[in-house]
Amino acid sequence: PPKLSTYYFYFVAKGHREFDRPLLAKAAIERAIELATANKLGQWVVKGEEFLEELQLDEVRQRGAAARQSAAAVWSPAVLGIAERLSELRTMAGVEG
């Protein structure tokens, strides 16, 4: 039955997310949304779309964390401290940019 299939793919997506498999989670939730839309299961369409948005936010957060880690890996703490202090001095001097 369509409702059971939608329910199944929704919770498969949740499971993949918990086990840090975002691509599989996205594929499963997209399938759940597809089934819910085709069978006019409005509540499940909304739930699926909300979950898909959460997955997208997770991806953005993960990219941001990776970018911060790579920036920290490239520069030593001493260099980062100097850059921060220079930034503070520029702000106090009213220099923009």
VENQUIHU-V887955 format. One record per residue. N is the residue number from 0. D_FIRST is the distance of its C-alpha to the first C-alpha in Angstrom with 2 decimals. Layout:
n={N | N}
d_first={D_FIRST | D_FIRST}
This chain:
n={0 | 1 | 2 | 3 | 4 | 5 | 6 | 7 | 8 | 9 | 10 | 11 | 12 | 13 | 14 | 15 | 16 | 17 | 18 | 19 | 20 | 21 | 22 | 23 | 24 | 25 | 26 | 27 | 28 | 29 | 30 | 31 | 32 | 33 | 34 | 35 | 36 | 37 | 38 | 39 | 40 | 41 | 42 | 43 | 44 | 45 | 46 | 47 | 48 | 49 | 50 | 51 | 52 | 53 | 54 | 55 | 56 | 57 | 58 | 59 | 60 | 61 | 62 | 63 | 64 | 65 | 66 | 67 | 68 | 69 | 70 | 71 | 72 | 73 | 74 | 75 | 76 | 77 | 78 | 79 | 80 | 81 | 82 | 83 | 84 | 85 | 86 | 87 | 88 | 89 | 90 | 91 | 92 | 93 | 94 | 95 | 96}
d_first={0.00 | 3.81 | 5.64 | 5.48 | 6.30 | 8.76 | 10.09 | 10.65 | 12.55 | 14.39 | 15.76 | 16.52 | 18.55 | 20.29 | 21.23 | 22.64 | 24.63 | 26.08 | 27.19 | 28.78 | 26.65 | 26.34 | 25.49 | 22.48 | 21.45 | 21.89 | 19.87 | 16.87 | 17.17 | 17.67 | 14.40 | 12.68 | 14.83 | 14.10 | 10.32 | 11.24 | 14.03 | 12.42 | 9.99 | 12.93 | 11.98 | 15.71 | 16.11 | 14.03 | 16.00 | 19.14 | 18.41 | 17.60 | 20.74 | 22.81 | 21.90 | 22.70 | 26.02 | 26.73 | 26.30 | 28.66 | 31.13 | 31.05 | 31.94 | 34.79 | 36.10 | 36.01 | 37.92 | 40.45 | 41.01 | 41.47 | 43.94 | 45.87 | 46.03 | 47.27 | 49.85 | 51.02 | 51.20 | 53.35 | 55.87 | 57.78 | 57.91 | 61.50 | 60.64 | 57.75 | 60.18 | 62.75 | 60.25 | 59.10 | 62.74 | 63.61 | 60.72 | 62.05 | 65.56 | 64.39 | 62.62 | 65.74 | 67.89 | 65.70 | 64.83 | 61.49 | 59.42}
